[in-house]
Amino acid sequence: MVQYEETEESLVAVFSGRLDTVFCQESELQVMERVRAARGRVEFDLAKADYVASALLRLCLQAAKSLGKDRFAVVRVNPFVKKVFKIAGMDSLLAED
C-alpha cells in the first residue's frame, strides 16, 4: 500500500506491508506519475514496510534517475530492508539516519 503526503516543497510516499513484485508492478505507473509531478524533494518512507522485492529497488532507481539523487531519498528504513539496499549496492539512496 502507498499513501502520499504532499506539500509544495516535498512528496513523501509512505509504503507499508509486503512490497513484493506484484504490488510494485501494480503500483509503478501511479507512483512514477506522482514522482514526476512533484515540485520538490521526493522521499520513499519504508518504516512500515516489512518485505521488499527487487522490483521496489528498481522503482527506487527509476525515481532517482528521474529526479536526480539530490531530490530523492529512501527514508526511515528498518534494519532488514537497509540490509537489502546495502547488498544491492544501493545504500547511497538511503537518507542519513
HELIX and SHEET records of a PDB file:
HELIX    1   1 THR A   21  ALA A   37  1                                  17    
HELIX    2   2 SER A   54  LEU A   67  1                                  14    
HELIX    3   3 LYS A   69  ARG A   71  5                                   3    
HELIX    4   4 PRO A   79  ILE A   87  1                                   9    
HELIX    5   5 ASP A   91  LEU A   93  5                                   3    
SHEET    1   A 4 VAL A   2  GLU A   6  0                                        
SHEET    2   A 4 SER A  10  LEU A  19 -1                                        
SHEET    3   A 4 ARG A  41  VAL A  52  1                                        
SHEET    4   A 4 PHE A  72  VAL A  75  1                                        
END                                                                             
